[in-house]
Amino acid sequence: MAVNANEALMHAAVHDSLEGAEAALKAGADVDFKHAIEDISGTALYIASMAGHVNIVRLLLRKGASVAERTGSFAPLHAAAMKGWTEVVVLLVQHGATVDVRDGFQCTPLMYACGYKHVDTVRRLIEFGARPDPLDGFIAN
């Protein structure tokens, strides 16, 4: 049971509750609040991106959630690409996510999409300008 608007937003992101997310935001939840819930940490956008909760991602982006806010060294785009959530990847990039953003391991979202064989996600990232031939990292050395 969430005790405040921020925790309610996190709960809604985990459980794909659009109604809950809307209510939490209306109650004053910080769209970029970072917290750990149910063994998952990060912002609501990161959690929803990782889970493929498209409607939650869409709502959070519309409310101004930061596409650059990181969980550890991972951006929401890393999480969506790693899981193959192509529609989420498209939304994040359309809202300003950097397609070649690097994590703490110097990996890009494209590297994760390739590594996990998410072909549609790979195609969309390349269409958005992701470099398939990075100068450093795991692909080209």
VEXKOL-448634 format. One record per residue: x, y, z negated of N, C-alpha, C, O, CB in turn; residue in three letters; residue number from 1. Coordinates in pm, 1 decimal. Glycine has a CB too. Layout:
N
{node {X Y Z} {X Y Z} {X Y Z} {X Y Z} {X Y Z} 'ALA' NUM},
...
END
This chain:
141
{node {84.4 -118.5 0.0} {0.0 0.0 0.0} {88.2 123.8 0.0} {173.2 140.0 -87.6} {-95.7 0.4 -121.8} 'MET' 1},
{node {68.6 209.7 96.4} {147.9 331.5 107.5} {103.4 432.0 1.8} {-16.2 449.1 -21.4} {135.4 392.3 249.0} 'ALA' 2},
{node {199.0 498.0 -61.9} {165.3 592.7 -167.6} {168.5 736.8 -120.6} {121.9 824.9 -193.0} {259.1 575.8 -283.2} 'VAL' 3},
{node {221.2 764.3 -3.3} {219.9 900.8 47.8} {214.2 897.8 199.9} {222.6 791.3 261.1} {344.1 979.5 -0.9} 'ASN' 4},
{node {200.2 1013.9 259.7} {182.8 1022.7 405.3} {302.6 966.4 481.1} {285.1 898.9 582.6} {159.7 1167.4 446.6} 'ALA' 5},
{node {424.1 993.2 433.1} {542.8 941.5 502.6} {546.3 788.8 501.5} {572.7 725.8 603.9} {670.5 996.8 438.0} 'ASN' 6},
{node {519.6 730.5 385.9} {517.9 584.5 377.8} {402.9 526.1 459.0} {416.4 418.6 517.4} {507.2 539.3 232.0} 'GLU' 7},
{node {290.2 596.2 463.1} {176.5 550.7 544.0} {213.6 550.3 692.0} {173.2 460.8 766.2} {52.7 640.5 520.1} 'ALA' 8},
{node {290.3 650.0 735.0} {334.5 655.5 874.3} {426.1 537.5 905.8} {413.2 474.8 1010.9} {406.9 788.5 903.1} 'LEU' 9},
{node {517.2 508.0 815.9} {607.3 395.0 837.2} {528.6 264.0 843.9} {554.5 179.7 929.8} {713.0 388.5 725.1} 'MET' 10},
{node {434.2 247.7 754.3} {350.5 127.6 752.7} {274.3 114.9 885.3} {265.5 6.0 941.9} {251.4 131.5 633.0} 'HIS' 11},
{node {220.3 224.7 933.5} {145.8 224.1 1060.0} {236.9 187.6 1176.9} {195.6 115.8 1267.9} {80.7 361.3 1084.8} 'ALA' 12},
{node {360.7 236.9 1174.5} {455.6 205.5 1282.3} {489.8 57.0 1283.3} {498.4 -4.0 1389.9} {584.1 288.9 1267.2} 'ALA' 13},
{node {509.0 -0.6 1166.9} {541.6 -143.0 1156.5} {425.4 -229.3 1204.8} {445.5 -329.4 1273.5} {577.7 -179.3 1011.5} 'VAL' 14},
{node {304.3 -189.7 1168.3} {186.7 -273.8 1193.1} {105.1 -231.0 1315.0} {-6.2 -279.5 1335.5} {98.1 -273.0 1071.8} 'HIS' 15},
{node {159.9 -140.4 1395.6} {94.7 -97.1 1519.9} {-46.5 -44.3 1495.3} {-140.6 -78.2 1567.1} {89.4 -212.7 1619.4} 'ASP' 16},
{node {-59.0 38.8 1393.0} {-188.4 97.1 1359.0} {-192.7 242.1 1406.5} {-144.3 332.5 1338.3} {-214.8 88.6 1206.2} 'SER' 17},
{node {-250.8 262.5 1523.3} {-262.3 397.7 1577.7} {-347.0 484.7 1485.8} {-312.4 599.8 1459.2} {-323.0 394.4 1719.1} 'LEU' 18},
{node {-456.6 430.2 1437.9} {-543.7 504.9 1346.9} {-468.1 544.2 1219.9} {-480.8 656.9 1172.1} {-668.4 421.5 1311.1} 'GLU' 19},
{node {-390.2 451.7 1166.1} {-311.8 480.0 1046.5} {-205.3 585.7 1070.9} {-182.4 671.8 986.0} {-247.2 353.7 996.1} 'GLY' 20},
{node {-140.1 579.6 1186.6} {-37.8 679.1 1220.1} {-100.2 817.1 1236.3} {-46.3 916.5 1187.7} {36.6 639.2 1348.7} 'ALA' 21},
{node {-213.6 822.7 1304.7} {-281.9 951.7 1321.7} {-322.2 1009.9 1187.0} {-305.2 1129.6 1163.7} {-406.0 935.8 1411.2} 'GLU' 22},
{node {-375.4 926.4 1098.1} {-416.2 972.0 965.3} {-296.1 1020.3 884.5} {-304.2 1122.7 816.6} {-488.5 859.6 890.2} 'ALA' 23},
{node {-186.0 948.0 891.2} {-65.6 986.9 817.0} {-11.9 1120.6 866.3} {26.4 1206.0 786.3} {42.8 879.0 829.7} 'ALA' 24},
{node {-9.3 1138.5 996.9} {39.1 1265.4 1052.5} {-54.9 1379.5 1015.8} {-9.8 1489.6 984.1} {53.2 1255.7 1205.7} 'LEU' 25},
{node {-183.3 1354.0 1020.0} {-281.5 1456.1 981.9} {-265.9 1493.3 834.6} {-290.3 1607.6 795.8} {-425.1 1406.1 1009.4} 'LYS' 26},
{node {-225.0 1395.7 752.6} {-204.2 1418.9 609.3} {-70.1 1485.3 580.1} {-38.5 1512.3 464.2} {-213.2 1287.7 533.7} 'ALA' 27},
{node {9.2 1512.0 684.1} {133.9 1585.0 665.4} {260.9 1503.4 670.5} {366.1 1552.0 628.9} {129.3 1653.1 538.6} 'GLY' 28},
{node {255.3 1382.4 719.3} {377.0 1300.8 729.8} {479.4 1369.0 819.3} {444.6 1430.5 920.1} {344.0 1160.4 784.2} 'ALA' 29},
{node {604.7 1357.4 781.6} {716.7 1408.4 861.6} {742.4 1308.6 973.5} {776.0 1193.0 947.9} {846.2 1430.1 773.8} 'ASP' 30},
{node {726.5 1353.5 1097.6} {737.7 1264.4 1212.9} {876.4 1200.3 1223.8} {890.6 1095.4 1286.6} {706.5 1341.1 1340.4} 'VAL' 31},
{node {978.0 1261.3 1163.9} {1113.6 1206.5 1167.9} {1160.5 1152.5 1032.8} {1280.5 1135.7 1010.9} {1209.6 1312.5 1215.6} 'ASP' 32},
{node {1067.1 1125.4 943.2} {1100.1 1067.2 813.1} {1170.3 933.1 833.9} {1127.5 851.9 915.9} {972.3 1049.5 726.1} 'PHE' 33},
{node {1277.4 910.9 759.6} {1355.6 786.9 771.4} {1344.8 710.5 639.7} {1368.4 765.0 531.9} {1506.2 817.1 806.7} 'LYS' 34},
{node {1308.9 584.2 651.2} {1285.2 504.2 531.8} {1296.3 356.1 565.9} {1287.0 317.1 682.3} {1146.7 535.8 471.1} 'HIS' 35},
{node {1316.0 275.9 465.0} {1315.3 130.1 483.7} {1180.8 76.1 437.3} {1132.5 110.1 329.3} {1432.9 61.6 405.3} 'ALA' 36},
{node {1121.8 -8.0 520.2} {995.2 -71.7 484.7} {996.7 -214.6 538.5} {1032.9 -238.3 653.8} {873.0 8.8 541.4} 'ILE' 37},
{node {957.8 -306.9 455.8} {948.6 -447.3 496.9} {1075.6 -495.3 568.8} {1067.4 -557.1 674.9} {827.5 -466.8 588.0} 'GLU' 38},
{node {1191.7 -466.9 511.2} {1321.7 -508.3 565.8} {1356.6 -442.3 698.8} {1446.8 -488.5 768.7} {1323.6 -657.2 583.4} 'ASP' 39},
{node {1287.4 -336.5 734.2} {1316.1 -261.6 856.7} {1343.3 -118.4 813.9} {1269.3 -62.7 732.7} {1196.7 -270.0 961.5} 'ILE' 40},
{node {1449.0 -58.2 867.8} {1475.9 80.2 831.0} {1480.4 166.8 955.3} {1496.5 118.0 1067.2} {1607.5 91.6 752.8} 'SER' 41},
{node {1465.9 296.5 932.7} {1472.9 392.7 1041.8} {1355.2 486.6 1040.5} {1279.2 492.1 943.8} {1480.0 321.7 1174.3} 'GLY' 42},
{node {1340.5 560.4 1148.5} {1224.7 647.6 1164.2} {1108.7 565.1 1219.3} {1127.2 452.9 1266.3} {1257.3 768.3 1258.0} 'THR' 43},
{node {990.6 622.0 1212.6} {873.5 554.2 1269.1} {892.9 532.2 1418.7} {851.3 429.4 1472.1} {744.7 635.9 1242.9} 'ALA' 44},
{node {956.3 628.9 1487.4} {979.2 613.5 1631.2} {1074.3 497.5 1659.0} {1051.2 419.5 1751.4} {1035.5 743.4 1690.9} 'LEU' 45},
{node {1179.1 485.6 1581.2} {1273.1 374.9 1599.8} {1202.0 241.4 1578.3} {1216.3 149.1 1658.5} {1393.2 388.2 1503.1} 'TYR' 46},
{node {1126.4 231.9 1470.9} {1057.1 107.3 1438.1} {955.7 71.2 1546.3} {949.7 -43.7 1589.9} {987.1 119.2 1301.9} 'ILE' 47},
{node {876.8 168.3 1589.4} {777.4 142.5 1694.0} {844.8 108.5 1826.5} {794.8 24.9 1901.7} {685.3 264.2 1711.7} 'ALA' 48},
{node {958.0 172.6 1855.6} {1032.5 143.0 1978.9} {1087.0 1.1 1976.2} {1082.0 -69.4 2077.0} {1147.8 243.2 1998.2} 'SER' 49},
{node {1138.5 -40.6 1862.7} {1194.4 -174.4 1848.0} {1085.3 -281.2 1859.8} {1110.2 -391.3 1908.9} {1266.8 -187.2 1713.3} 'MET' 50},
{node {964.6 -247.7 1814.5} {854.7 -344.6 1814.7} {771.4 -340.1 1942.5} {685.7 -425.8 1963.7} {765.2 -320.4 1695.7} 'ALA' 51},
{node {796.2 -240.7 2027.5} {718.6 -230.1 2150.7} {578.5 -176.7 2130.0} {489.3 -204.2 2210.3} {710.7 -362.9 2216.2} 'GLY' 52},
{node {557.7 -101.2 2024.3} {426.1 -44.8 1994.5} {406.4 84.4 2074.9} {426.4 195.1 2024.9} {410.8 -17.5 1841.6} 'HIS' 53},
{node {367.2 66.2 2199.2} {361.9 174.8 2297.7} {273.7 290.3 2252.1} {313.2 406.1 2265.3} {311.5 122.0 2430.5} 'VAL' 54},
{node {156.2 261.8 2199.1} {65.6 370.0 2160.1} {120.0 450.7 2043.1} {99.7 572.0 2037.0} {-70.8 313.7 2124.2} 'ASN' 55},
{node {188.0 386.0 1951.6} {251.6 457.0 1840.0} {365.8 542.9 1893.5} {379.4 658.9 1854.8} {304.0 356.8 1732.4} 'ILE' 56},
{node {447.4 487.1 1981.4} {557.3 563.5 2042.2} {501.9 686.3 2112.9} {553.4 796.7 2095.5} {637.7 475.6 2141.7} 'VAL' 57},
{node {398.4 667.7 2191.8} {337.8 778.6 2266.5} {289.7 888.7 2170.9} {314.8 1006.9 2194.4} {219.7 727.4 2352.7} 'ARG' 58},
{node {221.0 849.6 2064.0} {171.9 945.7 1965.2} {287.3 1020.7 1899.7} {284.2 1143.4 1890.6} {88.1 874.7 1858.4} 'LEU' 59},
{node {388.1 948.5 1854.5} {500.8 1011.9 1785.6} {575.1 1108.6 1876.8} {616.0 1216.3 1833.3} {597.3 905.9 1733.2} 'LEU' 60},
{node {592.3 1071.3 2001.5} {658.7 1161.1 2096.7} {574.1 1285.6 2120.8} {626.5 1396.6 2129.0} {685.6 1088.5 2230.1} 'LEU' 61},
{node {444.5 1266.4 2131.9} {354.2 1380.5 2151.7} {359.7 1475.6 2031.5} {341.1 1596.4 2046.2} {209.1 1331.3 2174.3} 'ARG' 62},
{node {385.3 1420.0 1913.1} {393.1 1500.5 1790.8} {533.8 1555.0 1765.6} {557.9 1619.5 1663.6} {348.4 1417.6 1671.5} 'LYS' 63},
{node {627.1 1529.1 1858.6} {759.4 1589.6 1849.1} {867.5 1505.7 1784.7} {970.7 1559.8 1745.0} {748.7 1713.1 1775.7} 'GLY' 64},
{node {847.9 1376.2 1772.8} {951.7 1290.5 1714.0} {1080.5 1301.1 1795.1} {1077.2 1310.4 1917.8} {904.2 1142.9 1707.6} 'ALA' 65},
{node {1192.4 1299.7 1726.2} {1323.4 1311.2 1790.3} {1364.6 1179.3 1854.8} {1369.6 1075.4 1788.8} {1429.2 1355.2 1688.3} 'SER' 66},
{node {1394.0 1184.9 1984.5} {1444.0 1066.3 2054.9} {1591.4 1042.9 2023.7} {1645.8 937.3 2056.1} {1423.9 1081.1 2206.8} 'VAL' 67},
{node {1655.9 1140.5 1961.2} {1799.4 1130.8 1931.7} {1827.4 1085.3 1788.5} {1940.0 1046.4 1757.6} {1866.1 1264.8 1955.9} 'ALA' 68},
{node {1727.4 1089.4 1701.0} {1747.1 1048.6 1561.5} {1787.0 901.3 1557.9} {1721.9 816.7 1619.3} {1617.8 1073.0 1476.7} 'GLU' 69},
{node {1893.9 872.2 1485.8} {1949.0 736.2 1486.7} {1921.4 660.9 1358.4} {1903.2 718.8 1251.3} {2097.4 740.7 1510.6} 'ARG' 70},
{node {1919.1 529.8 1373.4} {1914.6 437.9 1260.6} {2049.4 367.6 1263.4} {2077.1 288.1 1353.2} {1791.5 335.2 1269.0} 'THR' 71},
{node {2132.4 397.1 1165.5} {2271.2 353.0 1174.8} {2330.3 423.4 1295.4} {2331.3 546.3 1300.8} {2283.3 195.7 1187.0} 'GLY' 72},
{node {2378.6 348.6 1390.6} {2432.1 412.1 1511.5} {2340.1 392.1 1631.4} {2375.8 428.0 1743.6} {2570.6 356.8 1543.3} 'SER' 73},
{node {2221.7 335.0 1608.3} {2131.0 303.3 1718.2} {2022.2 408.1 1735.4} {1958.5 450.0 1638.8} {2068.1 167.9 1695.7} 'PHE' 74},
{node {2001.9 449.8 1859.9} {1891.6 538.5 1896.0} {1769.9 452.7 1931.4} {1785.3 334.2 1960.9} {1931.0 632.4 2015.3} 'ALA' 75},
{node {1649.9 510.0 1929.1} {1531.5 433.6 1969.0} {1546.0 369.3 2107.2} {1492.8 260.8 2130.6} {1409.9 523.7 1967.7} 'PRO' 76},
{node {1617.5 435.6 2198.6} {1634.5 380.4 2332.7} {1715.3 250.5 2330.6} {1688.2 159.6 2409.1} {1702.7 482.6 2423.0} 'LEU' 77},
{node {1813.4 241.1 2241.9} {1888.2 115.1 2227.3} {1793.0 2.2 2187.2} {1796.6 -106.9 2243.9} {2001.9 130.2 2121.5} 'HIS' 78},
{node {1708.1 30.8 2088.5} {1616.8 -72.1 2037.5} {1520.2 -118.5 2144.9} {1499.7 -238.7 2162.3} {1539.0 -19.6 1917.3} 'ALA' 79},
{node {1460.6 -24.2 2217.1} {1363.5 -60.4 2321.2} {1429.9 -137.9 2434.3} {1373.4 -235.0 2484.6} {1295.7 65.3 2377.0} 'ALA' 80},
{node {1549.1 -95.9 2474.4} {1620.4 -164.2 2583.4} {1662.3 -304.4 2541.0} {1652.9 -398.7 2619.6} {1744.1 -83.0 2626.6} 'ALA' 81},
{node {1708.1 -318.2 2418.2} {1752.1 -447.8 2367.1} {1636.7 -548.5 2366.2} {1656.2 -667.1 2393.0} {1810.3 -432.4 2225.6} 'MET' 82},
{node {1517.6 -499.9 2335.2} {1400.7 -587.3 2326.8} {1327.6 -601.5 2460.5} {1239.2 -686.0 2474.1} {1305.1 -534.5 2222.3} 'LYS' 83},
{node {1364.0 -519.5 2558.8} {1299.4 -529.0 2689.5} {1164.5 -461.3 2697.7} {1081.3 -498.8 2780.3} {1283.6 -670.6 2726.3} 'GLY' 84},
{node {1141.7 -362.9 2613.8} {1015.3 -289.3 2616.1} {1024.7 -177.9 2719.9} {1048.6 -62.1 2685.5} {981.4 -231.2 2475.1} 'TRP' 85},
{node {1006.2 -212.7 2845.0} {1027.2 -120.0 2956.3} {938.4 2.8 2946.1} {985.0 114.1 2970.5} {1002.0 -190.0 3087.9} 'THR' 86},
{node {812.3 -14.7 2910.9} {722.0 100.7 2901.2} {768.8 197.9 2793.3} {757.1 319.3 2810.1} {578.5 54.4 2871.5} 'GLU' 87},
{node {820.8 146.2 2684.5} {875.0 231.2 2578.4} {1000.3 302.5 2628.2} {1018.1 421.4 2601.7} {906.9 147.7 2451.6} 'VAL' 88},
{node {1086.7 232.0 2699.6} {1206.6 293.1 2758.1} {1166.7 411.1 2846.2} {1226.0 518.7 2837.0} {1287.5 188.8 2840.4} 'VAL' 89},
{node {1067.2 391.4 2930.8} {1021.2 498.0 3020.5} {973.5 617.8 2939.6} {1011.5 731.0 2969.7} {907.9 447.1 3112.8} 'VAL' 90},
{node {891.8 595.8 2838.6} {841.9 706.3 2756.0} {955.9 782.2 2689.2} {957.1 905.3 2689.0} {745.5 653.7 2649.8} 'LEU' 91},
{node {1051.1 709.4 2632.9} {1163.0 774.3 2564.0} {1245.0 860.2 2659.8} {1280.1 973.6 2627.5} {1252.9 669.3 2497.9} 'LEU' 92},
{node {1275.3 806.5 2776.7} {1354.3 882.6 2874.6} {1274.7 1002.7 2923.9} {1330.5 1111.3 2939.6} {1395.6 792.7 2994.3} 'VAL' 93},
{node {1146.4 985.0 2948.1} {1063.2 1097.0 2992.5} {1055.1 1207.1 2887.6} {1025.6 1322.0 2920.6} {923.3 1048.0 3026.3} 'GLN' 94},
{node {1080.9 1173.4 2762.6} {1079.5 1272.3 2654.7} {1220.4 1316.0 2614.4} {1239.9 1371.7 2506.3} {1006.7 1215.8 2533.6} 'HIS' 95},
{node {1317.5 1290.9 2700.4} {1449.5 1348.2 2679.9} {1557.7 1257.4 2626.7} {1668.8 1304.1 2601.6} {1437.2 1457.9 2591.0} 'GLY' 96},
{node {1530.3 1130.0 2608.4} {1635.8 1039.2 2561.3} {1747.3 1031.7 2665.1} {1720.6 1023.5 2785.0} {1578.5 897.2 2532.7} 'ALA' 97},
{node {1870.4 1034.6 2619.7} {1987.6 1024.9 2706.2} {2006.5 879.6 2747.5} {2025.6 792.8 2662.3} {2114.8 1079.2 2635.0} 'THR' 98},
{node {2001.2 852.3 2878.8} {2004.3 713.2 2925.3} {2136.0 643.0 2895.0} {2137.0 521.1 2878.1} {1978.4 708.3 3073.5} 'VAL' 99},
{node {2245.0 714.6 2887.7} {2375.1 652.3 2861.8} {2424.2 676.6 2719.2} {2544.7 677.2 2694.3} {2477.9 704.5 2960.4} 'ASP' 100},
{node {2331.8 696.6 2626.2} {2368.5 718.7 2486.9} {2446.6 597.0 2436.7} {2411.4 483.0 2467.1} {2241.9 744.3 2399.0} 'VAL' 101},
{node {2551.8 621.9 2360.4} {2637.2 514.7 2307.3} {2606.8 492.6 2160.0} {2578.9 586.9 2085.9} {2787.3 548.5 2326.7} 'ARG' 102},
{node {2612.7 367.9 2119.5} {2597.6 336.4 1977.9} {2736.2 324.8 1914.0} {2836.4 358.3 1977.3} {2516.2 204.7 1958.3} 'ASP' 103},
{node {2742.3 278.9 1792.4} {2869.4 266.4 1721.8} {2964.6 165.3 1782.2} {3084.0 167.1 1752.6} {2844.0 230.0 1581.2} 'GLY' 104},
{node {2913.1 77.2 1866.4} {2996.4 -21.0 1935.6} {3031.8 26.0 2076.7} {3090.5 -49.0 2154.7} {2924.8 -156.4 1941.9} 'PHE' 105},
{node {2995.9 150.7 2109.0} {3016.1 210.8 2241.0} {2930.5 144.0 2348.9} {2964.3 149.3 2467.1} {3163.1 202.5 2279.7} 'GLN' 106},
{node {2821.2 81.9 2308.7} {2729.9 19.1 2404.4} {2617.4 115.2 2440.9} {2572.3 194.6 2358.3} {2671.8 -111.8 2346.7} 'CYS' 107},
{node {2573.8 106.7 2564.2} {2461.5 186.5 2613.2} {2335.3 99.7 2614.3} {2343.9 -22.7 2604.8} {2491.2 243.5 2755.8} 'THR' 108},
{node {2218.9 163.0 2626.0} {2096.1 84.8 2639.9} {2101.9 -11.3 2758.9} {2050.4 -122.8 2750.7} {1976.8 177.9 2655.0} 'PRO' 109},
{node {2163.9 31.0 2868.8} {2176.0 -55.7 2985.8} {2255.2 -182.5 2952.4} {2219.6 -291.5 2997.1} {2243.3 20.1 3101.4} 'LEU' 110},
{node {2360.5 -168.4 2875.2} {2439.5 -285.6 2836.5} {2354.5 -385.9 2759.3} {2364.1 -506.6 2781.4} {2560.4 -243.3 2752.0} 'MET' 111},
{node {2271.1 -334.9 2668.5} {2184.2 -425.0 2592.4} {2079.3 -489.4 2681.9} {2054.9 -609.6 2672.2} {2116.0 -349.5 2478.2} 'TYR' 112},
{node {2017.6 -411.2 2768.3} {1916.0 -466.9 2858.5} {1977.2 -575.3 2947.3} {1915.1 -678.9 2970.8} {1853.4 -355.3 2945.8} 'ALA' 113},
{node {2098.4 -551.3 2996.4} {2167.9 -652.9 3077.6} {2199.2 -776.2 2994.2} {2174.4 -889.0 3036.9} {2298.1 -595.3 3137.5} 'CYS' 114},
{node {2253.2 -754.5 2876.9} {2293.6 -865.4 2791.0} {2178.8 -957.2 2753.0} {2196.7 -1078.0 2737.9} {2357.2 -812.4 2667.1} 'GLY' 115},
{node {2060.5 -898.6 2737.6} {1943.4 -978.5 2701.2} {1857.3 -1013.9 2822.3} {1747.0 -1066.9 2808.5} {1859.7 -903.7 2599.1} 'TYR' 116},
{node {1910.0 -983.6 2941.5} {1846.6 -1022.5 3068.3} {1705.9 -966.2 3086.9} {1615.8 -1035.7 3133.8} {1840.7 -1172.2 3077.5} 'LYS' 117},
{node {1688.5 -840.2 3049.7} {1560.5 -771.9 3069.7} {1567.0 -697.6 3202.8} {1594.8 -577.7 3206.9} {1528.5 -673.4 2951.2} 'HIS' 118},
{node {1541.2 -769.3 3310.5} {1563.1 -719.3 3446.3} {1482.8 -593.1 3475.4} {1536.7 -498.1 3532.1} {1527.6 -826.5 3547.2} 'VAL' 119},
{node {1354.7 -590.0 3437.7} {1273.6 -470.8 3464.8} {1328.4 -349.2 3391.2} {1331.5 -239.0 3445.8} {1127.6 -495.0 3424.4} 'ASP' 120},
{node {1371.2 -369.5 3268.6} {1428.6 -260.0 3190.4} {1558.5 -212.2 3254.3} {1582.7 -91.8 3262.4} {1453.5 -304.1 3044.6} 'THR' 121},
{node {1641.5 -304.4 3299.4} {1766.1 -269.2 3368.3} {1734.8 -183.3 3490.2} {1796.3 -78.6 3510.4} {1844.4 -396.7 3410.4} 'VAL' 122},
{node {1639.9 -227.1 3570.7} {1603.6 -151.2 3691.3} {1558.4 -10.2 3657.9} {1601.0 86.1 3721.7} {1493.6 -223.0 3768.1} 'ARG' 123},
{node {1472.0 1.9 3557.6} {1421.3 135.2 3522.2} {1532.8 224.7 3468.9} {1538.6 342.7 3503.4} {1309.4 123.8 3417.8} 'ARG' 124},
{node {1620.0 171.3 3386.6} {1730.6 252.3 3335.2} {1819.7 301.1 3449.0} {1862.3 416.5 3448.8} {1813.5 171.8 3233.8} 'LEU' 125},
{node {1847.9 215.6 3545.0} {1929.3 257.0 3660.4} {1855.0 361.5 3742.3} {1916.1 457.9 3788.5} {1965.3 135.2 3749.1} 'ILE' 126},
{node {1724.4 344.5 3761.3} {1644.7 445.6 3831.6} {1651.7 580.2 3760.9} {1650.1 684.8 3825.7} {1498.9 400.2 3843.1} 'GLU' 127},
{node {1659.5 577.8 3627.8} {1668.9 701.0 3549.4} {1810.9 756.5 3543.8} {1834.4 860.3 3481.9} {1618.7 676.4 3409.0} 'PHE' 128},
{node {1905.6 688.3 3607.8} {2041.4 740.9 3615.6} {2143.2 675.8 3524.5} {2255.8 724.4 3514.2} {2038.6 882.6 3586.6} 'GLY' 129},
{node {2107.1 567.3 3458.2} {2205.4 497.7 3374.6} {2319.3 446.9 3462.1} {2296.9 395.6 3571.8} {2139.5 379.9 3296.9} 'ALA' 130},
{node {2440.1 461.8 3412.7} {2558.5 420.6 3489.2} {2583.3 271.5 3472.9} {2606.4 224.2 3361.6} {2682.7 500.3 3444.7} 'ARG' 131},
{node {2578.9 197.2 3582.8} {2608.1 54.1 3574.3} {2757.4 24.3 3569.4} {2797.4 -91.3 3555.6} {2546.5 -17.7 3691.6} 'PRO' 132},
{node {2839.8 127.8 3580.6} {2985.0 110.3 3582.3} {3052.2 203.9 3482.3} {3132.5 288.2 3522.1} {3040.5 135.0 3723.4} 'ASP' 133},
{node {3020.8 190.9 3352.6} {3080.7 281.9 3255.4} {3232.7 271.5 3255.7} {3289.7 166.6 3285.8} {3026.9 253.0 3115.7} 'PRO' 134},
{node {3295.6 381.0 3222.0} {3441.7 386.2 3223.9} {3504.8 310.6 3107.8} {3622.0 273.2 3113.6} {3488.0 529.7 3221.6} 'LEU' 135},
{node {3427.8 288.6 3003.6} {3479.2 211.3 2890.7} {3364.8 130.0 2832.6} {3251.7 139.5 2880.1} {3542.8 304.0 2782.3} 'ASP' 136},
{node {3392.3 51.5 2732.1} {3289.7 -34.2 2674.9} {3308.4 -177.2 2721.4} {3417.5 -215.7 2763.6} {3150.5 15.9 2712.1} 'GLY' 137},
{node {3202.7 -255.6 2713.8} {3212.3 -398.3 2742.1} {3199.2 -433.3 2889.1} {3235.2 -544.6 2927.6} {3108.3 -470.7 2665.7} 'PHE' 138},
{node {3149.3 -343.6 2973.3} {3125.7 -379.3 3113.2} {3250.1 -360.6 3198.6} {3287.2 -450.5 3274.0} {3012.0 -296.5 3169.8} 'ILE' 139},
{node {3314.1 -246.8 3188.2} {3430.8 -220.3 3273.5} {3551.9 -190.7 3187.0} {3549.4 -97.6 3106.4} {3403.5 -102.1 3370.1} 'ALA' 140},
{node {3654.6 -266.5 3202.3} {3781.9 -244.6 3131.8} {3894.6 -298.1 3215.6} {4010.7 -290.0 3175.2} {3781.9 -311.7 2992.5} 'ASN' 141},
END
